[in-house]
Amino acid sequence: MKQTTDTPTPSIVKAEFLEPRELAAELGVSVRTVHRWNTLRIGPPRTVVARTVLYRRSTFLNWLASREEKPRRRRA
């Protein structure tokens, strides 16, 4: 099942949202990985409109920040 359409996203929406391929490029992963994360419910929240999957830029950045880890101390 195809999760996105090939129809270009309007420019006003492009300012606020990322398409799966853009999100994948930002993270350096494949689009398949982005879809797999969604299936496993570990990826950033998404919006689906008329079969078009979109990721809000601000939500993506919050999701990314929430995955930040503090360095672990080495035991001597």
LUMFIMI-462971 format. One record per residue: x, y, z of N, C-alpha, C in turn. Coordinates in steps of 0.1 Angstrom, whole numbers, plus 5000, padded with zeros to 4 digits. Layout:
<vexpas>
X;Y;Z;X;Y;Z;X;Y;Z
...
</vexpas>
This chain:
<vexpas>
5008;4988;5000;5000;5000;5000;5009;5012;5000
5007;5021;4991;5014;5034;4990;5009;5044;5000
5018;5050;5008;5014;5058;5019;5014;5073;5015
5020;5077;5004;5019;5090;4999;5015;5091;4985
5010;5102;4981;5007;5104;4967;5018;5112;4960
5018;5111;4947;5028;5119;4939;5024;5133;4936
5013;5137;4941;5008;5151;4939;5017;5160;4947
5022;5171;4941;5030;5181;4948;5022;5187;4959
5028;5189;4971;5022;5196;4982;5022;5211;4980
5011;5217;4982;5010;5232;4980;5021;5239;4989
5026;5250;4984;5037;5257;4990;5034;5262;5004
5021;5266;5007;5018;5271;5020;5019;5260;5030
5016;5247;5026;5017;5236;5035;5032;5232;5036
5040;5234;5025;5054;5230;5026;5062;5239;5036
5057;5251;5039;5064;5259;5048;5063;5253;5062
5052;5246;5065;5050;5241;5079;5052;5226;5080
5052;5219;5069;5052;5204;5070;5064;5198;5061
5068;5186;5065;5078;5179;5057;5071;5166;5052
5074;5162;5040;5070;5150;5034;5079;5139;5039
5075;5126;5039;5083;5115;5044;5097;5115;5037
5099;5118;5025;5112;5118;5018;5121;5129;5024
5114;5141;5027;5122;5152;5032;5126;5149;5047
5117;5143;5055;5121;5139;5068;5132;5128;5068
5131;5119;5059;5142;5109;5058;5155;5115;5054
5155;5125;5045;5167;5131;5041;5173;5139;5053
5165;5146;5061;5169;5153;5072;5176;5144;5082
5171;5132;5084;5176;5123;5094;5187;5114;5089
5189;5114;5075;5199;5105;5069;5195;5090;5070
5182;5088;5069;5176;5074;5068;5168;5072;5056
5163;5060;5053;5155;5058;5041;5140;5061;5044
5133;5063;5034;5118;5065;5036;5112;5053;5042
5117;5041;5038;5112;5029;5044;5114;5029;5059
5125;5034;5064;5128;5035;5078;5117;5044;5085
5114;5055;5079;5104;5064;5084;5091;5058;5085
5087;5050;5075;5074;5043;5075;5075;5032;5085
5086;5025;5087;5087;5014;5097;5086;5020;5111
5092;5032;5113;5091;5039;5126;5076;5042;5129
5069;5046;5119;5054;5048;5121;5047;5036;5125
5050;5025;5119;5044;5012;5122;5047;5008;5136
5059;5010;5140;5063;5006;5154;5060;5017;5164
5054;5028;5160;5050;5039;5168;5062;5045;5176
5074;5046;5170;5085;5052;5176;5090;5064;5169
5084;5067;5158;5088;5079;5150;5080;5091;5154
5083;5102;5147;5076;5115;5151;5061;5114;5147
5053;5121;5154;5039;5122;5151;5037;5127;5136
5026;5122;5130;5024;5126;5116;5009;5130;5114
5007;5136;5103;4993;5140;5099;4991;5134;5086
4979;5128;5084;4975;5123;5071;4963;5130;5066
4964;5135;5054;4953;5143;5047;4952;5137;5033
4940;5131;5031;4937;5126;5017;4949;5116;5013
4953;5107;5021;4964;5098;5018;4978;5104;5017
4979;5116;5020;4992;5123;5020;4997;5124;5034
5009;5118;5037;5015;5118;5050;5024;5131;5051
5022;5138;5062;5030;5150;5064;5035;5150;5079
5046;5156;5081;5052;5158;5094;5054;5172;5097
5048;5177;5108;5049;5191;5111;5063;5194;5116
5070;5204;5110;5084;5207;5113;5086;5209;5128
5078;5217;5135;5080;5219;5149;5078;5207;5158
5069;5198;5154;5066;5186;5161;5078;5176;5159
5083;5176;5147;5095;5168;5144;5107;5172;5152
5109;5185;5153;5120;5191;5161;5119;5187;5176
5106;5188;5181;5104;5184;5195;5106;5170;5197
5102;5161;5188;5104;5147;5189;5119;5144;5189
5127;5151;5180;5141;5149;5180;5148;5153;5193
5144;5164;5198;5149;5169;5211;5146;5159;5222
5134;5153;5222;5130;5144;5233;5139;5131;5233
5146;5128;5222;5154;5116;5221;5168;5119;5225
5171;5131;5229;5185;5135;5234;5188;5127;5246
5200;5123;5247;5205;5116;5259;5217;5123;5265
5218;5123;5278;5230;5128;5285;5241;5118;5284
5254;5123;5283;5265;5114;5283;5265;5106;5296
5269;5093;5295;5270;5085;5307;5284;5086;5313
5284;5085;5326;5297;5086;5333;5304;5073;5332
5317;5073;5330;5325;5061;5330;5328;5057;5344
5327;5045;5347;5331;5040;5360;5346;5037;5360
5353;5041;5370;5367;5039;5371;5371;5026;5377
</vexpas>
